[in-house]
């Protein structure tokens, strides 16, 4: 490719458009440029369960942004990337403003890297917490305590799991929970005939992700996470947890390492969980 041709591409107009399946290879290239471990399958899943926009220039995807609507009041945003050659020219703002407009006035939650904080603060987002990213090869032999209340979920549990997720998140996510459950393996805590927590493990990135994990106490969250980790010995595992619940040190004692910390932010009203239910581990930092 000649230098002149490179300049023509850079100077070509950019077009903001709906994220379609055909954009997945270009979006994958963006995440690889950022060093994010998304697979093509992870992008395809995100597009299937959410909505998105891309910036395209001369047929090339130079930016992406995704959102997921939960009921009429809430949405999460993520997978927001602009290629290095297109940064600094207002492309990030154009892309993100288009995404916010597409959420139709909902309260929007996201988890921000250090680089994105300034943009989000200018758009009215405020910080409310931190998300710790822990990951690594699971070399410690994790065993699950023999308990009668922790078991594999069945298809008939889905409605109760969806209802518990809504209590823990403070917003309805039935379609997302159903898709995650279909893509992975689910364990639940059942007490007195009711679902009192759940955790999903599924293939993602370099190996497996454990999350979401919702429970009525940090102790129950540990039981659910252990139930999943006991089946993943030798695998690369990632878990994203809210710092406020204190699970980070415990996960490090199991051999996972903290490799990142994101700032949890909201524009508008933050959803309120139905105590004692809480979300302890995320499906990923974009879905919430």
KARAWO-V326681 format. One record per helix or strand of 3 or more residues. SS is the DSSP state (a for helix, b for strand). FROM is the first residue (numbers start at 1). TO is the last residue. Records with the same first field share a line. If there is no record, write none. Layout:
SS->FROM-TO ; FROM-TO
This chain:
a->3-11 ; 21-34 ; 40-49 ; 84-86 ; 91-102 ; 114-122 ; 155-169 ; 174-183 ; 218-229 ; 243-245 ; 248-253
b->14-18 ; 51-57 ; 60-70 ; 74-82 ; 107-112 ; 126-137 ; 150-152 ; 185-191 ; 194-204 ; 207-215 ; 236-242 ; 257-267 ; 278-282
